[in-house]
């Protein structure tokens, strides 16, 4: 199992995830897209701004392996 960190990028600022999640691999990270979609839909329906927000998923080395823009989940 590898640890992945889900940092939240807000335009220029980044809120770092210091704990991360143990997942079996990058495919498991990609499968979390549905959870992200539910979070984004909840935020959007409650009037919370999502423009410019994204998850930057980093591996244990700190390399960004996936970017999940919140806005793309509203399509």
N, C-alpha and C positions, 0 to 999 in steps of 0.2 A: 504494500500500500504506500502511496505517496501522499504528501501533504500539499494542498493547494490553498492559496490565499485569495480571497475575494475583496480586492480593494475597490472602493467606490470613487470614481473620477467625476468631479463636478466642474466642467469646463477646464479651468487651470489647476484647481486644487485637487488633492488626492487624500482620501481618508483610508489609512492603511489598516488592513485586517492583520492583527498580530497573532491570532490564534490559528486560523485556517481550519481545514477539514481534511481528514484522512479519507482518500478515495482510491479505488483500484487503478485508475488511470484517466487519461484525457477523455476517453469516451464517456466515462461517468460524469466528468465535468460538463461535457456537451449535453448530457441527458438532463442536467439541472435546468436547462432552458425553460421547461414548463413551469418550474417553481419561480423563476425570474419573471416569466410572463404573468403569473398570478399576482406577484408583488407589484409589478408595473400597472396592471389593470386596477388593482386596489388603490394605488396612489393616484392614478388619473381620475378615477371616479370620485375620489374624495378631495379633488381640487389641488392636490400637491403637484408642484412643478417637477417635470421629468426631463425637460429640454436640457441637453448637455450632460445628462447623467449616464454613466455606464459602469459596469463591472469590468475591472481589469483583473483577470485571473492569472496569478503568478504561481510558478512551481517552487519547489524548495530552494532552488538556486537563486530565485528572485526574477527569473525570466518570465515575461508576459507570454502566456501560451494561448490566450483567448481573450477577446474583447467583446462584451455583450452590451451594445448600446440600448438603453431603455426604450428610446423612441421606436426602434425597429420592432419591438414587441407589440406595438399598437396596430400594425398592419394586418 
